[in-house]
Amino acid sequence: MTWSLVLGIVSGTIMYGAPLLYATLGEVVGQRAGMVNLGLEGILLVGASVGLAASVVTGSPWAGIAAAGIAGCLFNLVYAFLVVSRKANQLASGLALMFLGTGLSAMIGKAYIGRGITGLARYQVPGISSLPGITRTMFSYDLLVYLAAPVAVVVWWLIFRTRWGLGLRAVGESPSAAFAAGRRVSWAEYQAAMFCGLMSGIAGAHLSVALARTWTEGMTGGRGFIAVALVIFSKWHPLRAIVGALVFGGAVTVGLQLQASGSTISPFVLNMIPYVLTLGILLIWGGARRLVAPAALGRVYFGEE
Amino acid sequence: MVRALKRVGETLRKRWGLGAVRYTVILIVALLAYGLVLLIAGKDPIKAYVDTFTFTFGSAYGFSELLVRMTPLLLTAVAVALPSRLGLINVGGEGQLYMGAWLATWGAITFVSLPQAAFIPLLILLGFVGGGTWAAIAGFFRARGWVNETITTLLMNYVAPLIVGFFIYGAWRSRVPGASAFPQSATFPPAARLPRFFGTRVHLGLVLALVALGIFWFMLERTKWGLKMRAIGGNPEAARRLGMRLGLYFVVVMFIAGGIAGLAGMAEVSGLHWRLSAGFSPGYGFVGFLISWLSGGSAIGIVTMSFVLAIVFAGGSLLQITQGVPFAAVNVLMALILFAVLIRPRLVRRKA
């Protein structure tokens, strides 16, 4: 393995880990409030299609990112309405959201298939070009990549160091206790769902506007489900989610780099790496989940009726 | 005899009388909402619905195509409904379908010279084992308490098509001169094709699906295994203390469920396409989950909802041709049907 290959993998790991980190953070907040959202895949798709469409229409990639964030937020309100207000089954609601996102994004994105955009401006990490073997495209990221880890810290601070986060966690552990303590359970759940939608919308737009710079149907390729898996791996902790996202980013990048360097390994095998790795991670670290998972995760709370 | 008939009638009325109203209301609401979506997208919903209706019910051919569409849906729905009795959530029908088709294709292009009488049972066996093994992996992980089957089956959905891709872009790629440039396996020998009926594209897969459904119903409602499975699904801890081997049930039931989904994949490639190609399934596995969930796991519900979803799919293909709506838009309609159930307005509320 050559030095430039190593640099390329490290550089790409951060790049491809970033959108997954945003999605994972959103899901961490949602699950801390007791909601498992398998609809993340749908939100990512809606974010990706809306983000690209808005970028093309307005000519500004940042407008695209903002539009995708809002769209994701509104889109996840559908899930919140079903789960919180109508006390519906979380799993089925999540999959319904996935169906809706798949269909809507195909309709929204159809007019923009093959429309390339310039995407977000990229800035190289300052001072890194003096290192040997660094080319101009390496370690050159858009602002959303730079912001990903700080956002994780902010989310950690919100969950563990603010009254809002305390309420959120109380709702996820025991909604009836939170209600008895004067918390508005439904409102906290709605807030968590909106935050989850916002983050996932941005994550989807980051995929289409900053990374791929184009729209293809179903382009998220199961990243929503991988994010749900990474939440389990990260033990519902935002800072551990950074590690999870980097592992996934690394798996994607190793595949891409090996293909680019003319490896004889089939691209199909390389494309399997992220999924197999995620499964492996779950197998190794998934067993201890009962100790740390929010106690009311996945349960329907009927208390206030 | 009379009493038995009476009992059947009573069950039908209880299960079905209110159910029919419920399903009809749900469908009308969903169709209206979808019409609105189409209208916003600048399409003509009335033309879409009229076209779909006249195509599917206007001719014997159109109707037979519905049965063709229905075949994989019935099987993938049973593949979800069976483990759900145990409390297992199998969202991996799509991957299991691909693996069934994959192993069946291996058989079809390897044992080229077998007679049909031996070939068809072999393909059924291979399709079953392919999908079953894939699902049993998730069942095994769950049985050992390592990781929940929902997320494993979901992730494995994305691996199976890559395995299929690996083979049809590689070792199995048909290199016959004049063959399609599109990567696909060699065409199945005539003996490896499921028989078709009445000059339509309806094939033996439909019979397999109905048999599977019948066995599913009989097993669950009339045998001790069905009772035990319900006991485990109702209270796993109590069942375990009564000495039932939960782990064994998890693995075996997931194997059978995956096998049934694998049959759907086998039937698609050997009954319909006669070759394996990438993306031959427009998400039948996921739709199977939807059908099973909507029907509450009842056999009659599965048949009805599969039929309805077959119409939805047929309409989706039509809409793509006549009005340029992407086929994936059928997902919107499916989501709306699910929403109508999940919102649970009083009229259609189901006893929890």
Interface residues (C-beta under 8 A of the other chain):
Chain A: L38 V78 L82 R86 A88 N89 L91 A92 S93 L95 A96 L97 M98 F99 L100 T102 G103 L104 S105 A106 M107 K110 E217 G218 G221 G222 F225 I226 V228 A229 I232 S266 F268 V269 N271 M272 Y275 V276 T278 L279 L282 L283 G286 G287
Chain B: V37 A41 I89 V91 F141 G145 W146 V147 N148 T150 I151 T152 L154 L155 M156 N157 Y158 V159 L162 I163 G165 F166 Y169 G170 F286 F289 L290 W293 V325 P326 F327 A328 A329 V330 N331 V332 L333 M334 A335 L336 L338 F339 L342 I343 R344
